[in-house]
Amino acid sequence: MVQFIIPADDPLRLRDSSADIEKQYQSILKNTLLVEVLNTYPGLVAVLNTHRQIIFANQEFLDFFGVESLQQLSGKRPGEALACDHAGTSKFGCGTTKWCSSCGAAQAIINCQKNQTEDVQECSLTHAVTGQASEFSVKATPLPQSKEGFMLLYLSDVTDQQRRRVLERIFFHDVMNIAGGVAGLSRLLSQGWQSETEEKRKMMLSLVWENSERLVDEITSQRQISAAENNDLEVSLLPCRTMDILTRAASFYTNSSYCKNCVVEISPAAVDIELNMDRNLVNRVIGNMVKNGIEAVAPQGTVHIGCNECGEEVEFWVSNDGYISRENQLHIFQRSFSTKGKGRGLGTYSIKLLGEHYMSGRVCFESDPEKGTTFSLFLPKNPA
C-alpha cells in the first residue's frame, strides 16, 4: 500500500486562513534586510509557513511563473503554484496525494520540517493544462531565526539540462548503434556481394531495411516530441479504420528488430470502425505502447493488442504479462523516468503528451502481478 507523504490524521493537512497568511506576510516585510536579500537573489526562492503554504516569493519567482503579484500565489503550496497535474487530485492539495510520496519537492520540504536541516532533492512534474514536463532541483532550508517555523524553498529549473541529457543518450547511443548496424551491413554487402548466396543477400538486405526503418522511427519520434513540447505540432484529422492501425502495429513490430523474442498479436475481439484521427499520432502512441510491452514481456511471450467500443469513445489497448512495481507506477508518465535507467523515459511520457493534449484522448494503465500490464488510449468518436 502506497503511503501518503502526509498521513490522513496529520494536522499538516490543514491550512492557515487568509488572515493568518496576511499576518505572516507582514512579519516577513518587517524584516527589510531579508526581503532585500531575497529580491536580489538571482534565482527562484519562496518562504513557506508550517503548513507548506507560500507567504512570500521573490520577483524572480513571480516572473518565472508569469504572475503579476504575490497575491496570486499567496496561500498556495508549491505544487499548486507550479500547476502540478497531481495537486488537484486530493481535496487536501499538494503534498497529500499518492504521487507526493515520491515527489522530490514534497520530500525536501517534509525532511526540512522534520529534521530542521537543509534538504536537496530533484522534482519532476507535468503541467496540468499544457501537459508539458518541467524538472527542478529543489532545496528546502529553515529560515534562520524564525520563531514561526518558516522555511526557504529554492527552485532551479533544470528542464533543458535534463532534456539535453536524454537527447544525448538517445542520439549518441541508440541512434548511433542503429546507424552503426546499417553501416556495417552495407559494408559487408558492398565487399562480398557476389560471393554470398542469394538467401544470405536477401537476409542482409532485409536487416539493412529494418535498421533503416528503426533509424527513421527514432528520429521522427524525437522530432514529434520536440514539436509537441514547443506547441508546434500540427494535428490533421482524417477518416481511418481502427483495424488498419492495429494491423500496421502488429506487422511492423513483429517483423522488426524491436521484437526478437516475442510476437505481437491482434485480439480476435478487436472492433473495426472508422474514426476521424491523426493517423501519424495514433501510430506513434500505439507504437510506443507496443514497444513498452515488448520490453516488458517474458521471452517467447506475446504482446496482445486490441480495440473496444466504450460508449462515445474507442479504446486502443496493449497488454503484456509483465508487472510494474507500485513505486514505479507513480512515476510512469514522467518525462525522464524509466525502469531502464537514467536518460530514458520518453516512451510513456510521449504517450500521455500526444494522446491527451493533442488527440483529445485519455491515457491510463493497469498493472497487476497476476494479470500483467495493460496500457489504454481512449479516443472520442467525434473529436473536436
Short mmCIF file of the C-alpha atoms (twelve columns), coordinates in Angstrom:
data_MODEL
# 
_entry.id   MODEL 
# 
loop_
_atom_site.group_PDB 
_atom_site.id 
_atom_site.type_symbol 
_atom_site.label_atom_id 
_atom_site.label_alt_id 
_atom_site.label_comp_id 
_atom_site.label_asym_id 
_atom_site.label_seq_id 
_atom_site.Cartn_x 
_atom_site.Cartn_y 
_atom_site.Cartn_z 
_atom_site.pdbx_PDB_model_num 
ATOM 1   C CA . MET A 1   0.000   0.000   0.000   1 
ATOM 2   C CA . VAL A 2   1.471   3.353   -1.042  1 
ATOM 3   C CA . GLN A 3   1.734   5.778   1.868   1 
ATOM 4   C CA . PHE A 4   0.794   9.439   1.549   1 
ATOM 5   C CA . ILE A 5   3.607   11.868  2.307   1 
ATOM 6   C CA . ILE A 6   1.239   13.363  4.937   1 
ATOM 7   C CA . PRO A 7   -0.707  10.750  6.982   1 
ATOM 8   C CA . ALA A 8   -4.503  11.017  6.982   1 
ATOM 9   C CA . ASP A 9   -4.703  12.079  10.637  1 
ATOM 10  C CA . ASP A 10  -1.809  14.555  10.496  1 
ATOM 11  C CA . PRO A 11  -2.665  18.204  11.291  1 
ATOM 12  C CA . LEU A 12  -0.356  19.294  8.467   1 
ATOM 13  C CA . ARG A 13  -3.262  18.562  6.116   1 
ATOM 14  C CA . LEU A 14  -4.715  21.793  7.495   1 
ATOM 15  C CA . ARG A 15  -4.059  25.264  6.066   1 
ATOM 16  C CA . ASP A 16  -3.727  28.695  7.593   1 
ATOM 17  C CA . SER A 17  -6.511  31.145  6.819   1 
ATOM 18  C CA . SER A 18  -6.117  34.129  4.502   1 
ATOM 19  C CA . ALA A 19  -5.953  36.390  7.558   1 
ATOM 20  C CA . ASP A 20  -3.138  34.303  9.053   1 
ATOM 21  C CA . ILE A 21  -1.293  34.302  5.726   1 
ATOM 22  C CA . GLU A 22  -1.521  38.125  5.626   1 
ATOM 23  C CA . LYS A 23  -0.103  38.410  9.164   1 
ATOM 24  C CA . GLN A 24  2.764   36.085  8.243   1 
ATOM 25  C CA . TYR A 25  3.427   38.117  5.103   1 
ATOM 26  C CA . GLN A 26  3.544   41.336  7.117   1 
ATOM 27  C CA . SER A 27  6.006   39.753  9.553   1 
ATOM 28  C CA . ILE A 28  8.311   38.972  6.619   1 
ATOM 29  C CA . LEU A 29  8.012   42.538  5.295   1 
ATOM 30  C CA . LYS A 30  9.164   43.902  8.666   1 
ATOM 31  C CA . ASN A 31  12.487  42.165  8.098   1 
ATOM 32  C CA . THR A 32  13.628  44.595  5.407   1 
ATOM 33  C CA . LEU A 33  17.096  43.054  5.162   1 
ATOM 34  C CA . LEU A 34  15.629  39.602  4.462   1 
ATOM 35  C CA . VAL A 35  13.273  40.984  1.807   1 
ATOM 36  C CA . GLU A 36  16.126  42.860  0.120   1 
ATOM 37  C CA . VAL A 37  18.354  39.771  0.118   1 
ATOM 38  C CA . LEU A 38  15.612  37.530  -1.320  1 
ATOM 39  C CA . ASN A 39  14.673  40.020  -4.028  1 
ATOM 40  C CA . THR A 40  18.284  40.423  -5.125  1 
ATOM 41  C CA . TYR A 41  18.885  36.650  -5.117  1 
ATOM 42  C CA . PRO A 42  19.398  35.624  -8.787  1 
ATOM 43  C CA . GLY A 43  17.118  32.611  -8.594  1 
ATOM 44  C CA . LEU A 44  13.690  31.371  -7.542  1 
ATOM 45  C CA . VAL A 45  13.032  31.456  -3.805  1 
ATOM 46  C CA . ALA A 46  9.867   31.460  -1.693  1 
ATOM 47  C CA . VAL A 47  9.090   31.469  2.024   1 
ATOM 48  C CA . LEU A 48  6.752   28.729  3.280   1 
ATOM 49  C CA . ASN A 49  4.877   28.532  6.580   1 
ATOM 50  C CA . THR A 50  4.467   25.395  8.684   1 
ATOM 51  C CA . HIS A 51  1.560   24.248  6.524   1 
ATOM 52  C CA . ARG A 52  3.786   24.467  3.437   1 
ATOM 53  C CA . GLN A 53  1.921   27.499  2.070   1 
ATOM 54  C CA . ILE A 54  3.662   30.303  0.203   1 
ATOM 55  C CA . ILE A 55  3.688   33.540  2.205   1 
ATOM 56  C CA . PHE A 56  6.394   35.344  0.231   1 
ATOM 57  C CA . ALA A 57  8.213   34.904  -3.075  1 
ATOM 58  C CA . ASN A 58  10.911  36.989  -4.710  1 
ATOM 59  C CA . GLN A 59  10.460  38.773  -8.024  1 
ATOM 60  C CA . GLU A 60  12.377  36.087  -9.927  1 
ATOM 61  C CA . PHE A 61  9.876   33.523  -8.658  1 
ATOM 62  C CA . LEU A 62  6.892   35.620  -9.738  1 
ATOM 63  C CA . ASP A 63  8.380   36.377  -13.152 1 
ATOM 64  C CA . PHE A 64  9.213   32.733  -13.821 1 
ATOM 65  C CA . PHE A 65  5.623   31.619  -13.253 1 
ATOM 66  C CA . GLY A 66  4.183   34.604  -15.083 1 
ATOM 67  C CA . VAL A 67  2.220   36.123  -12.212 1 
ATOM 68  C CA . GLU A 68  1.892   39.839  -11.648 1 
ATOM 69  C CA . SER A 69  1.600   39.890  -7.868  1 
ATOM 70  C CA . LEU A 70  2.299   37.723  -4.858  1 
ATOM 71  C CA . GLN A 71  -1.436  37.599  -4.072  1 
ATOM 72  C CA . GLN A 72  -1.872  35.156  -6.964  1 
ATOM 73  C CA . LEU A 73  0.396   32.638  -5.208  1 
ATOM 74  C CA . SER A 74  -0.236  33.575  -1.572  1 
ATOM 75  C CA . GLY A 75  -1.519  30.632  0.472   1 
ATOM 76  C CA . LYS A 76  -0.814  28.083  -2.265  1 
ATOM 77  C CA . ARG A 77  1.504   25.153  -1.790  1 
ATOM 78  C CA . PRO A 78  4.426   24.676  -4.211  1 
ATOM 79  C CA . GLY A 79  2.744   22.064  -6.419  1 
ATOM 80  C CA . GLU A 80  -0.324  24.261  -6.729  1 
ATOM 81  C CA . ALA A 81  1.781   27.273  -7.675  1 
ATOM 82  C CA . LEU A 82  3.607   25.164  -10.274 1 
ATOM 83  C CA . ALA A 83  0.278   23.764  -11.625 1 
ATOM 84  C CA . CYS A 84  1.339   20.158  -10.978 1 
ATOM 85  C CA . ASP A 85  -1.228  17.847  -12.560 1 
ATOM 86  C CA . HIS A 86  -1.461  15.785  -9.345  1 
ATOM 87  C CA . ALA A 87  -2.025  18.673  -6.937  1 
ATOM 88  C CA . GLY A 88  -5.749  18.796  -7.606  1 
ATOM 89  C CA . THR A 89  -6.381  15.063  -7.244  1 
ATOM 90  C CA . SER A 90  -6.754  15.294  -3.444  1 
ATOM 91  C CA . LYS A 91  -9.052  17.665  -1.565  1 
ATOM 92  C CA . PHE A 92  -6.137  18.326  0.791   1 
ATOM 93  C CA . GLY A 93  -3.966  19.538  -2.085  1 
ATOM 94  C CA . CYS A 94  -0.251  19.450  -2.791  1 
ATOM 95  C CA . GLY A 95  1.719   17.081  -0.579  1 
ATOM 96  C CA . THR A 96  -1.138  14.696  0.218   1 
ATOM 97  C CA . THR A 97  -1.669  12.598  -2.927  1 
ATOM 98  C CA . LYS A 98  -0.231  9.135   -3.541  1 
ATOM 99  C CA . TRP A 99  2.206   10.621  -6.095  1 
ATOM 100 C CA . CYS A 100 3.578   13.039  -3.482  1 
ATOM 101 C CA . SER A 101 5.139   10.119  -1.611  1 
ATOM 102 C CA . SER A 102 7.824   10.016  -4.329  1 
ATOM 103 C CA . CYS A 103 7.950   13.735  -5.179  1 
ATOM 104 C CA . GLY A 104 11.346  15.337  -4.577  1 
ATOM 105 C CA . ALA A 105 9.869   18.726  -3.615  1 
ATOM 106 C CA . ALA A 106 7.499   17.177  -1.059  1 
ATOM 107 C CA . GLN A 107 10.308  15.065  0.393   1 
ATOM 108 C CA . ALA A 108 12.663  18.032  0.675   1 
ATOM 109 C CA . ILE A 109 10.027  20.127  2.486   1 
ATOM 110 C CA . ILE A 110 8.977   17.353  4.891   1 
ATOM 111 C CA . ASN A 111 12.578  16.384  5.666   1 
ATOM 112 C CA . CYS A 112 13.429  20.033  6.344   1 
ATOM 113 C CA . GLN A 113 10.465  20.387  8.707   1 
ATOM 114 C CA . LYS A 114 11.192  17.132  10.473  1 
ATOM 115 C CA . ASN A 115 14.948  17.476  10.887  1 
ATOM 116 C CA . GLN A 116 15.278  21.281  10.831  1 
ATOM 117 C CA . THR A 117 18.142  20.937  8.379   1 
ATOM 118 C CA . GLU A 118 18.680  21.713  4.704   1 
ATOM 119 C CA . ASP A 119 17.488  19.065  2.251   1 
ATOM 120 C CA . VAL A 120 18.061  18.923  -1.524  1 
ATOM 121 C CA . GLN A 121 16.056  16.792  -3.978  1 
ATOM 122 C CA . GLU A 122 15.044  16.667  -7.643  1 
ATOM 123 C CA . CYS A 123 11.428  17.123  -8.708  1 
ATOM 124 C CA . SER A 124 9.740   16.225  -12.000 1 
ATOM 125 C CA . LEU A 125 6.192   17.375  -12.680 1 
ATOM 126 C CA . THR A 126 3.737   17.677  -15.540 1 
ATOM 127 C CA . HIS A 127 1.763   20.883  -16.066 1 
ATOM 128 C CA . ALA A 128 -1.959  20.293  -15.510 1 
ATOM 129 C CA . VAL A 129 -3.065  22.377  -18.516 1 
ATOM 130 C CA . THR A 130 -0.348  22.026  -21.169 1 
ATOM 131 C CA . GLY A 131 0.827   18.502  -20.341 1 
ATOM 132 C CA . GLN A 132 4.425   19.659  -20.640 1 
ATOM 133 C CA . ALA A 133 7.054   18.386  -18.241 1 
ATOM 134 C CA . SER A 134 9.318   20.503  -16.052 1 
ATOM 135 C CA . GLU A 135 12.161  19.431  -13.817 1 
ATOM 136 C CA . PHE A 136 13.586  21.285  -10.849 1 
ATOM 137 C CA . SER A 137 16.367  20.990  -8.346  1 
ATOM 138 C CA . VAL A 138 14.704  21.768  -5.010  1 
ATOM 139 C CA . LYS A 139 16.349  22.923  -1.779  1 
ATOM 140 C CA . ALA A 140 14.413  23.463  1.449   1 
ATOM 141 C CA . THR A 141 16.132  25.045  4.430   1 
ATOM 142 C CA . PRO A 142 14.863  26.543  7.718   1 
ATOM 143 C CA . LEU A 143 14.610  30.333  7.716   1 
ATOM 144 C CA . PRO A 144 17.304  31.482  10.172  1 
ATOM 145 C CA . GLN A 145 15.982  32.812  13.487  1 
ATOM 146 C CA . SER A 146 12.354  32.199  12.504  1 
ATOM 147 C CA . LYS A 147 10.229  31.716  15.611  1 
ATOM 148 C CA . GLU A 148 7.224   30.781  13.436  1 
ATOM 149 C CA . GLY A 149 8.984   27.805  11.834  1 
ATOM 150 C CA . PHE A 150 9.170   29.328  8.347   1 
ATOM 151 C CA . MET A 151 11.411  27.798  5.696   1 
ATOM 152 C CA . LEU A 152 13.055  28.907  2.446   1 
ATOM 153 C CA . LEU A 153 12.329  26.979  -0.739  1 
ATOM 154 C CA . TYR A 154 14.842  27.378  -3.573  1 
ATOM 155 C CA . LEU A 155 13.969  26.148  -7.086  1 
ATOM 156 C CA . SER A 156 16.371  25.746  -10.005 1 
ATOM 157 C CA . ASP A 157 14.869  24.921  -13.398 1 
ATOM 158 C CA . VAL A 158 16.952  22.059  -14.840 1 
ATOM 159 C CA . THR A 159 14.445  21.079  -17.562 1 
ATOM 160 C CA . ASP A 160 16.694  21.985  -20.504 1 
ATOM 161 C CA . GLN A 161 19.668  20.284  -18.878 1 
ATOM 162 C CA . GLN A 162 17.711  17.055  -18.368 1 
ATOM 163 C CA . ARG A 163 16.272  17.140  -21.885 1 
ATOM 164 C CA . ARG A 164 19.714  17.628  -23.360 1 
ATOM 165 C CA . ARG A 165 20.941  14.636  -21.355 1 
ATOM 166 C CA . VAL A 166 18.083  12.492  -22.698 1 
ATOM 167 C CA . LEU A 167 18.730  13.563  -26.293 1 
ATOM 168 C CA . GLU A 168 22.424  12.851  -25.908 1 
ATOM 169 C CA . ARG A 169 21.605  9.409   -24.537 1 
ATOM 170 C CA . ILE A 170 19.244  8.669   -27.426 1 
ATOM 171 C CA . PHE A 171 21.315  10.061  -30.277 1 
ATOM 172 C CA . PHE A 172 24.766  9.134   -29.006 1 
ATOM 173 C CA . HIS A 173 23.730  5.630   -28.019 1 
ATOM 174 C CA . ASP A 174 20.509  4.333   -29.567 1 
ATOM 175 C CA . VAL A 175 20.679  6.121   -32.912 1 
ATOM 176 C CA . MET A 176 24.429  5.579   -33.280 1 
ATOM 177 C CA . ASN A 177 24.006  1.872   -32.563 1 
ATOM 178 C CA . ILE A 178 21.356  1.562   -35.258 1 
ATOM 179 C CA . ALA A 179 23.347  3.688   -37.728 1 
ATOM 180 C CA . GLY A 180 26.426  1.613   -36.967 1 
ATOM 181 C CA . GLY A 181 24.488  -1.546  -37.756 1 
ATOM 182 C CA . VAL A 182 23.320  -0.143  -41.087 1 
ATOM 183 C CA . ALA A 183 26.858  0.946   -41.950 1 
ATOM 184 C CA . GLY A 184 28.296  -2.465  -41.040 1 
ATOM 185 C CA . LEU A 185 25.767  -4.414  -43.067 1 
ATOM 186 C CA . SER A 186 26.158  -2.067  -46.034 1 
ATOM 187 C CA . ARG A 187 29.924  -2.548  -45.924 1 
ATOM 188 C CA . LEU A 188 29.577  -6.344  -45.903 1 
ATOM 189 C CA . LEU A 189 27.195  -6.202  -48.834 1 
ATOM 190 C CA . SER A 190 29.464  -3.948  -50.868 1 
ATOM 191 C CA . GLN A 191 32.565  -6.037  -50.169 1 
ATOM 192 C CA . GLY A 192 31.171  -9.516  -50.582 1 
ATOM 193 C CA . TRP A 193 28.012  -9.090  -52.628 1 
ATOM 194 C CA . GLN A 194 28.947  -11.591 -55.366 1 
ATOM 195 C CA . SER A 195 30.374  -14.222 -53.026 1 
ATOM 196 C CA . GLU A 196 27.266  -14.534 -50.835 1 
ATOM 197 C CA . THR A 197 24.340  -16.821 -51.551 1 
ATOM 198 C CA . GLU A 198 21.074  -15.317 -52.761 1 
ATOM 199 C CA . GLU A 199 19.376  -16.268 -49.488 1 
ATOM 200 C CA . LYS A 200 22.031  -14.562 -47.373 1 
ATOM 201 C CA . ARG A 201 21.987  -11.440 -49.545 1 
ATOM 202 C CA . LYS A 202 18.222  -11.178 -49.077 1 
ATOM 203 C CA . MET A 203 18.615  -11.616 -45.327 1 
ATOM 204 C CA . MET A 204 21.258  -8.882  -45.120 1 
ATOM 205 C CA . LEU A 205 19.183  -6.502  -47.277 1 
ATOM 206 C CA . SER A 206 16.227  -7.170  -45.008 1 
ATOM 207 C CA . LEU A 207 18.328  -6.261  -41.956 1 
ATOM 208 C CA . VAL A 208 19.505  -3.058  -43.646 1 
ATOM 209 C CA . TRP A 209 15.887  -2.140  -44.363 1 
ATOM 210 C CA . GLU A 210 14.746  -2.939  -40.797 1 
ATOM 211 C CA . ASN A 211 17.521  -0.920  -39.186 1 
ATOM 212 C CA . SER A 212 16.943  1.970   -41.573 1 
ATOM 213 C CA . GLU A 213 13.264  1.947   -40.580 1 
ATOM 214 C CA . ARG A 214 14.238  2.000   -36.888 1 
ATOM 215 C CA . LEU A 215 16.602  4.879   -37.510 1 
ATOM 216 C CA . VAL A 216 13.912  6.949   -39.217 1 
ATOM 217 C CA . ASP A 217 11.430  5.972   -36.494 1 
ATOM 218 C CA . GLU A 218 13.708  7.172   -33.678 1 
ATOM 219 C CA . ILE A 219 14.450  10.493  -35.368 1 
ATOM 220 C CA . THR A 220 10.779  11.085  -36.238 1 
ATOM 221 C CA . SER A 221 9.790   10.301  -32.657 1 
ATOM 222 C CA . GLN A 222 12.196  12.904  -31.263 1 
ATOM 223 C CA . ARG A 223 11.009  15.488  -33.780 1 
ATOM 224 C CA . GLN A 224 7.357   14.914  -32.795 1 
ATOM 225 C CA . ILE A 225 8.066   15.200  -29.065 1 
ATOM 226 C CA . SER A 226 10.083  18.370  -29.594 1 
ATOM 227 C CA . ALA A 227 7.311   19.903  -31.705 1 
ATOM 228 C CA . ALA A 228 4.678   18.914  -29.129 1 
ATOM 229 C CA . GLU A 229 6.618   20.483  -26.266 1 
ATOM 230 C CA . ASN A 230 7.114   23.672  -28.266 1 
ATOM 231 C CA . ASN A 231 3.411   23.808  -29.216 1 
ATOM 232 C CA . ASP A 232 4.383   23.455  -32.867 1 
ATOM 233 C CA . LEU A 233 2.794   20.073  -33.533 1 
ATOM 234 C CA . GLU A 234 0.028   20.170  -36.131 1 
ATOM 235 C CA . VAL A 235 -2.870  17.711  -35.939 1 
ATOM 236 C CA . SER A 236 -4.600  16.535  -39.109 1 
ATOM 237 C CA . LEU A 237 -7.871  14.604  -38.634 1 
ATOM 238 C CA . LEU A 238 -8.780  12.192  -41.434 1 
ATOM 239 C CA . PRO A 239 -11.012 9.096   -41.622 1 
ATOM 240 C CA . CYS A 240 -9.116  5.990   -40.587 1 
ATOM 241 C CA . ARG A 241 -10.137 2.454   -39.629 1 
ATOM 242 C CA . THR A 242 -9.098  1.067   -36.265 1 
ATOM 243 C CA . MET A 243 -8.106  -2.326  -37.706 1 
ATOM 244 C CA . ASP A 244 -5.678  -0.594  -40.095 1 
ATOM 245 C CA . ILE A 245 -3.913  0.909   -37.070 1 
ATOM 246 C CA . LEU A 246 -3.728  -2.451  -35.275 1 
ATOM 247 C CA . THR A 247 -2.605  -4.361  -38.385 1 
ATOM 248 C CA . ARG A 248 0.144   -1.836  -39.074 1 
ATOM 249 C CA . ALA A 249 1.430   -2.041  -35.481 1 
ATOM 250 C CA . ALA A 250 1.356   -5.861  -35.339 1 
ATOM 251 C CA . SER A 251 3.073   -6.229  -38.718 1 
ATOM 252 C CA . PHE A 252 5.711   -3.534  -38.204 1 
ATOM 253 C CA . TYR A 253 6.852   -4.592  -34.740 1 
ATOM 254 C CA . THR A 254 6.603   -8.370  -35.187 1 
ATOM 255 C CA . ASN A 255 8.817   -8.141  -38.279 1 
ATOM 256 C CA . SER A 256 11.278  -5.600  -36.884 1 
ATOM 257 C CA . SER A 257 14.410  -5.918  -34.784 1 
ATOM 258 C CA . TYR A 258 12.467  -4.420  -31.865 1 
ATOM 259 C CA . CYS A 259 10.737  -7.771  -31.457 1 
ATOM 260 C CA . LYS A 260 13.291  -10.585 -31.329 1 
ATOM 261 C CA . ASN A 261 11.886  -12.987 -28.740 1 
ATOM 262 C CA . CYS A 262 8.133   -12.380 -28.838 1 
ATOM 263 C CA . VAL A 263 5.193   -11.759 -31.136 1 
ATOM 264 C CA . VAL A 264 2.571   -9.026  -31.379 1 
ATOM 265 C CA . GLU A 265 -0.919  -10.452 -31.766 1 
ATOM 266 C CA . ILE A 266 -4.241  -8.740  -32.513 1 
ATOM 267 C CA . SER A 267 -7.132  -9.776  -30.282 1 
ATOM 268 C CA . PRO A 268 -9.877  -11.674 -32.188 1 
ATOM 269 C CA . ALA A 269 -12.426 -9.448  -30.400 1 
ATOM 270 C CA . ALA A 270 -10.917 -6.209  -31.727 1 
ATOM 271 C CA . VAL A 271 -13.524 -3.964  -33.360 1 
ATOM 272 C CA . ASP A 272 -13.040 -2.359  -36.748 1 
ATOM 273 C CA . ILE A 273 -14.698 1.029   -37.027 1 
ATOM 274 C CA . GLU A 274 -13.901 4.298   -38.782 1 
ATOM 275 C CA . LEU A 275 -12.730 7.297   -36.761 1 
ATOM 276 C CA . ASN A 276 -11.511 10.778  -37.574 1 
ATOM 277 C CA . MET A 277 -7.986  10.758  -36.211 1 
ATOM 278 C CA . ASP A 278 -4.432  11.821  -36.930 1 
ATOM 279 C CA . ARG A 279 -3.010  8.574   -38.306 1 
ATOM 280 C CA . ASN A 280 0.622   9.520   -37.634 1 
ATOM 281 C CA . LEU A 281 -0.002  10.432  -33.998 1 
ATOM 282 C CA . VAL A 282 -2.136  7.353   -33.344 1 
ATOM 283 C CA . ASN A 283 0.547   5.155   -34.911 1 
ATOM 284 C CA . ARG A 284 3.145   6.848   -32.710 1 
ATOM 285 C CA . VAL A 285 1.192   6.378   -29.489 1 
ATOM 286 C CA . ILE A 286 0.177   2.769   -30.243 1 
ATOM 287 C CA . GLY A 287 3.737   2.058   -31.362 1 
ATOM 288 C CA . ASN A 288 5.190   3.318   -28.103 1 
ATOM 289 C CA . MET A 289 2.655   1.248   -26.176 1 
ATOM 290 C CA . VAL A 290 3.696   -1.831  -28.165 1 
ATOM 291 C CA . LYS A 291 7.416   -1.155  -27.700 1 
ATOM 292 C CA . ASN A 292 6.819   -0.745  -23.977 1 
ATOM 293 C CA . GLY A 293 5.061   -4.130  -23.972 1 
ATOM 294 C CA . ILE A 294 7.835   -5.815  -25.979 1 
ATOM 295 C CA . GLU A 295 10.442  -4.639  -23.464 1 
ATOM 296 C CA . ALA A 296 8.379   -5.984  -20.549 1 
ATOM 297 C CA . VAL A 297 7.118   -9.312  -21.902 1 
ATOM 298 C CA . ALA A 298 8.812   -12.586 -20.967 1 
ATOM 299 C CA . PRO A 299 10.982  -14.327 -23.618 1 
ATOM 300 C CA . GLN A 300 8.883   -16.124 -26.251 1 
ATOM 301 C CA . GLY A 301 5.847   -14.293 -24.889 1 
ATOM 302 C CA . THR A 302 3.059   -12.430 -26.659 1 
ATOM 303 C CA . VAL A 303 2.075   -8.781  -26.668 1 
ATOM 304 C CA . HIS A 304 -1.675  -8.546  -27.228 1 
ATOM 305 C CA . ILE A 305 -3.270  -5.509  -28.860 1 
ATOM 306 C CA . GLY A 306 -6.902  -4.678  -29.486 1 
ATOM 307 C CA . CYS A 307 -9.674  -2.119  -29.795 1 
ATOM 308 C CA . ASN A 308 -13.031 -1.803  -27.993 1 
ATOM 309 C CA . GLU A 309 -16.047 0.469   -28.284 1 
ATOM 310 C CA . CYS A 310 -16.792 2.248   -24.990 1 
ATOM 311 C CA . GLY A 311 -19.846 4.461   -25.403 1 
ATOM 312 C CA . GLU A 312 -18.723 7.692   -27.047 1 
ATOM 313 C CA . GLU A 313 -15.084 6.562   -27.001 1 
ATOM 314 C CA . VAL A 314 -12.941 3.927   -28.660 1 
ATOM 315 C CA . GLU A 315 -10.255 2.192   -26.617 1 
ATOM 316 C CA . PHE A 316 -6.970  1.030   -28.126 1 
ATOM 317 C CA . TRP A 317 -5.167  -1.258  -25.686 1 
ATOM 318 C CA . VAL A 318 -1.841  -3.078  -25.462 1 
ATOM 319 C CA . SER A 319 -1.311  -5.853  -22.915 1 
ATOM 320 C CA . ASN A 320 1.637   -7.942  -21.752 1 
ATOM 321 C CA . ASP A 321 2.319   -10.322 -18.867 1 
ATOM 322 C CA . GLY A 322 4.885   -8.070  -17.153 1 
ATOM 323 C CA . TYR A 323 4.271   -6.218  -13.894 1 
ATOM 324 C CA . ILE A 324 5.209   -2.643  -12.963 1 
ATOM 325 C CA . SER A 325 6.013   -2.223  -9.266  1 
ATOM 326 C CA . ARG A 326 3.791   0.095   -7.205  1 
ATOM 327 C CA . GLU A 327 6.687   2.501   -6.723  1 
ATOM 328 C CA . ASN A 328 7.416   2.703   -10.451 1 
ATOM 329 C CA . GLN A 329 3.715   3.115   -11.290 1 
ATOM 330 C CA . LEU A 330 3.765   6.517   -9.569  1 
ATOM 331 C CA . HIS A 331 6.458   7.750   -11.993 1 
ATOM 332 C CA . ILE A 332 5.362   6.034   -15.198 1 
ATOM 333 C CA . PHE A 333 4.392   9.131   -17.221 1 
ATOM 334 C CA . GLN A 334 7.209   11.409  -16.011 1 
ATOM 335 C CA . ARG A 335 9.463   12.668  -18.761 1 
ATOM 336 C CA . SER A 336 12.811  11.410  -17.531 1 
ATOM 337 C CA . PHE A 337 11.692  8.324   -15.646 1 
ATOM 338 C CA . SER A 338 12.317  4.850   -16.987 1 
ATOM 339 C CA . THR A 339 12.747  1.415   -15.487 1 
ATOM 340 C CA . LYS A 340 15.616  1.077   -17.996 1 
ATOM 341 C CA . GLY A 341 17.705  3.731   -16.215 1 
ATOM 342 C CA . LYS A 342 18.576  7.417   -16.465 1 
ATOM 343 C CA . GLY A 343 18.355  9.241   -19.766 1 
ATOM 344 C CA . ARG A 344 15.299  7.313   -20.957 1 
ATOM 345 C CA . GLY A 345 11.577  7.512   -20.244 1 
ATOM 346 C CA . LEU A 346 10.271  9.356   -23.323 1 
ATOM 347 C CA . GLY A 347 8.052   6.492   -24.481 1 
ATOM 348 C CA . THR A 348 5.359   6.564   -21.795 1 
ATOM 349 C CA . TYR A 349 5.722   10.348  -21.408 1 
ATOM 350 C CA . SER A 350 5.020   10.865  -25.117 1 
ATOM 351 C CA . ILE A 351 2.010   8.514   -24.909 1 
ATOM 352 C CA . LYS A 352 0.467   10.838  -22.338 1 
ATOM 353 C CA . LEU A 353 1.533   14.084  -24.027 1 
ATOM 354 C CA . LEU A 354 0.366   13.159  -27.533 1 
ATOM 355 C CA . GLY A 355 -2.656  11.106  -26.533 1 
ATOM 356 C CA . GLU A 356 -4.238  13.606  -24.162 1 
ATOM 357 C CA . HIS A 357 -3.083  17.050  -25.203 1 
ATOM 358 C CA . TYR A 358 -3.040  16.637  -28.987 1 
ATOM 359 C CA . MET A 359 -5.610  13.922  -29.629 1 
ATOM 360 C CA . SER A 360 -8.246  14.911  -27.025 1 
ATOM 361 C CA . GLY A 361 -7.993  11.417  -25.595 1 
ATOM 362 C CA . ARG A 362 -7.347  9.725   -22.267 1 
ATOM 363 C CA . VAL A 363 -4.356  7.561   -21.393 1 
ATOM 364 C CA . CYS A 364 -4.249  5.140   -18.479 1 
ATOM 365 C CA . PHE A 365 -2.779  1.812   -17.452 1 
ATOM 366 C CA . GLU A 366 -3.348  -1.067  -15.048 1 
ATOM 367 C CA . SER A 367 -0.684  -3.381  -13.721 1 
ATOM 368 C CA . ASP A 368 -1.227  -6.493  -11.622 1 
ATOM 369 C CA . PRO A 369 1.257   -9.260  -10.676 1 
ATOM 370 C CA . GLU A 370 -1.165  -11.936 -11.909 1 
ATOM 371 C CA . LYS A 371 -2.931  -10.202 -14.817 1 
ATOM 372 C CA . GLY A 372 0.058   -8.292  -16.215 1 
ATOM 373 C CA . THR A 373 0.046   -4.736  -17.568 1 
ATOM 374 C CA . THR A 374 -2.346  -3.029  -19.970 1 
ATOM 375 C CA . PHE A 375 -1.946  0.461   -21.418 1 
ATOM 376 C CA . SER A 376 -5.053  2.091   -22.903 1 
ATOM 377 C CA . LEU A 377 -5.683  5.033   -25.204 1 
ATOM 378 C CA . PHE A 378 -9.293  6.257   -25.258 1 
ATOM 379 C CA . LEU A 379 -10.199 8.452   -28.243 1 
ATOM 380 C CA . PRO A 380 -13.517 10.274  -28.774 1 
ATOM 381 C CA . LYS A 381 -15.677 9.025   -31.615 1 
ATOM 382 C CA . ASN A 382 -16.455 12.620  -32.536 1 
ATOM 383 C CA . PRO A 383 -13.288 14.662  -31.840 1 
ATOM 384 C CA . ALA A 384 -13.434 18.446  -31.822 1 
# 
